[in-house]
Amino acid sequence: MAYIEFNHVMKEYAADGVKIRALNDASFSVNKGELAVILGASGAGKTTALNILGGMDTTSSGDVIVDGENVAAYTKKQLVGYRRTDIGFVFQFYNLMPNLTALENVELASQICPNSLDASETLDKVGLTDRKNNFPAQLSGGEQQRVSIARAIAKNPKLLLCDEPTGALDYNTGKQILQLLQDTCRKEKITVLLITHNSSLAPMADRVIHFKNGTVVNTLQNEYPTPIEQIEW
Ligand SMILES: Nc1ncnc2c1ncn2[C@@H]1O[C@H](COP(=O)(O)OP(=O)(O)OP(=O)(O)O)[C@@H](O)[C@H]1O
């Protein structure tokens, strides 16, 4: 069994009496320690799948296996614990607490997790040794995203889920953030899933999962992923 198994997942939303099928029999798997890139057009179901995997949304049917447990069968209370301890999220917008310093933002996350890493050391790892006592407004977009990555990995999560993490950044800054995510996956041995619109990024991944109209139409494995510095788009 793979570390992550998304098995025949359906997700329907009811909006004004109309049913919208966001996921339609979507299936994929990811092995432990892999970097998986999720590609697909707008509305293909990528965010819905990531939110379900992260325990932020629920399935209409299907199984979502993470490390041998079926997250789709979790109670609300179990999902709270799962989100808190097992999942690190990185979003397009950094969602930092504006009145807390970089260090305090990371500490806030690590304090609620039993196996958390040292907040200050985690900020060192993401290259922010000199910015720990700055507030988010005093940091660039790339630096704020580094804080949000530190906040996610300081929880020592099973999965690092990233939804368009470079969507608000310029080309070079975005590339540095992708490099950090690729390095984090390798060095910390965290399983990383990364949503992007940019199909040029596919070579950086161990696995590429392609969504279309709510289902997975194609999964590719790269035996030799390309370092991000060698990818241009
Ligand atoms: N809470 C919701 N209520 C109703 N419909 C929703 C909801 N969330 C998502 N959808 C619909 O489900 C479909 C899939 O959306 P989703 O956000 O997963 O796509 P996506 O591939 O992530 O798109 P994008 O790249 O634009 O973020 C879309 O048609 C969307 O409008």
The ligand as an ORCA input file, in Angstrom:
! r2SCAN-3c Opt
* xyz 0 1
  N     -17.249     25.079     -1.591
  C     -17.656     24.931     -2.868
  N     -18.943     25.063     -3.210
  C     -19.359     24.872     -4.476
  N     -18.520     24.564     -5.495
  C     -17.226     24.421     -5.224
  C     -16.710     24.600     -3.902
  N     -15.365     24.379     -3.937
  C     -15.073     24.106     -5.213
  N     -16.163     24.112     -5.983
  C     -16.237     23.839     -7.440
  O     -15.583     22.618     -7.673
  C     -14.828     22.654     -8.881
  C     -13.371     22.319     -8.589
  O     -12.805     23.395     -7.860
  P     -11.289     23.412     -7.339
  O     -11.107     24.663     -6.565
  O     -10.979     22.131     -6.677
  O     -10.493     23.486     -8.718
  P      -8.950     23.810     -8.964
  O      -8.463     22.808     -9.944
  O      -8.219     23.901     -7.690
  O      -9.048     25.233     -9.641
  P      -8.043     26.527     -9.516
  O      -6.792     26.113    -10.219
  O      -8.776     27.606    -10.222
  O      -7.843     26.785     -8.067
  C     -15.049     24.045     -9.455
  O     -16.091     23.966    -10.398
  C     -15.467     24.860     -8.254
  O     -16.286     25.945     -8.627
*
